[in-house]
Amino acid sequence: MINLGPQIVRLRPAPHTRAAIPSYALKVAPEKHFINWQQDPFGNHLARLVFPEKTRTLEVEINLISEISVFNPFDFFLEESATEFPFKYEPWLAEELTPYLEIKEKGPLLQKFLQTLPEKKQPTNDFLVAINSCVNQALNYIIRLDPGVQSCEETLQLKCGSCRDMAWLLCQILRHRGLATRFASGYLIQLKLDQKSLDGPSGVEEDCTDLHAWTEVYLPGAGWIGLDPTSGLLTGEGHIPLCCTPNPSSAAPISGALEPCESKLHHEMKVTRIYEDRRVSKPFSENEWGEIDLLGEKVDRDLKNM
């Protein structure tokens, strides 16, 4: 039995998530606790938990319903001044974006990598796609259970990293190019494709979800746009942001103090389809067509007997 200090839980979808969240519930054990909902300086939802008694366990359970609908990640407007890169933020905007423009790392490997990136004037969208793709191709994505985030130098030296390592590297690369970025922590929902792809990977074999991290860049007119260096793509309908901050240290899913003890961590996530609209790639099954035919025959009989 130990004393738990205050715990901060950052597992509630952020206000700017593009996926509708009609239902959300947070359940915590031990049941005897106090909870205060707060917002950090960046508008993220935080649950602050206080436990008045000693405990053997800390359990956090999240249940939410999300409406996953495909959208075009390039469906955004850019101010005329930002349609081509490089561009500069207006002075008043740059001042407001100061925390997101701060360059934290200037190591030799990072400087060398920056020299390999495109610098010619080009459409802003093309530039972002190219940079994101360069990071994706230069690094191998790994699942890393060690705490914290690697420095850019470590990631570039190892030529691999977890999602959070790659996201932080991309944040720093874009800041060196004068763009405001923030570190995004969130859920990634991946659904099995209805049909296998004919010209590339078909994705996951089963529906799955997990905690993930990516980068968001601020573009005048468009606002914050997500880039996922682990895939080399812009974020899509499966990315649900939870906490977006200038630095990874303030975006951890759960943080807090506890007394010295031996501990074990168990983490489980699952996704269940509640309802699906019928579509060309996934029409009715034979059994469902049979039920429709039976209903049609019943309607015909009822009409004849009227």
Phi, psi and omega in degrees: 000130180225164172272134174259132172284178177303136180246136177253121182251123180244066185232026176250130182310137182291156182302333186267008179300139183275343177274129178294137179240087183287342182213137179212137179216138177241125179238131185233140172234138010290152184294331181279096180202165175247140180231135175232124175275131182228172169233134179281177182300346183253010175086007179280147178278128179236139172253117179262120184250135176236131182245113185284343183236160178293155182210161175261339186224156170227116181239132178234121181239127179245131173233125179215155174249130180234138176265107183267109178232133182296137175222161179277113183294344179265009181276073176213160183257140175244139173300150182305325182289346185244010183288336177237144178249141009279150173220166179239142175292149171302146183308316180296324180287319178300323179295317180290334181267009186312311181299333183270355179255356185291124178273118184263336185227139181221031185296162183297322179292323177293317179297321179294319180294322180299327182290342180272353185271152182297141180235351182292155178293131183201166176306138184303318179300317179297319180298312182295319177299318181294315181296314180299318179293322179298316179295317180299318183282335183279341187236152172262132180278129179229159172267116184241119184269355178294147180289160174083183181240134178295150171290162178300322180297317179297315182297317181289326179290318180282339184059032177199163179181165175281178180301321182291326178293316181290324178295318181292321177299315180296323176304311184290322178300312182291328176293323176296337177267008175087013181256141178281132180225157172223154181272125183248127174249135183191191175265147170238115178258123179241123182254142178296134179293147178297323181225149179293144180290143180270340186224033179172184180300144181267003178083204185288152179278334179222155176302136181208163177210153179199168172288145186212169176218147178207185183246143172238135182243142182266122179241124179305128182098317182268330186086213183275124181242131184273137176234128181250100183291343178290335177250342184078014183241167170287154180293148184236202186294339180275352179270117179242102182292142177249314184212125181236121185219164179296331184229146181299331185300334181256018180238012181296141180304318177219135176216151180165172183258153175207161179290155178303132181194168171271132186226156174229138180250129174238129185227128181217136177221145177211157181232138180231132178280122181270317182209143177224134171287143176289146184212168184301321184282347178215077182283186179297148175282170179300319179296319180293321176298322177299318178294324178294318178298317179298319178295319179297319178296321178296318178298318178300317180295319180296323180291323180292329183275355181289000000 
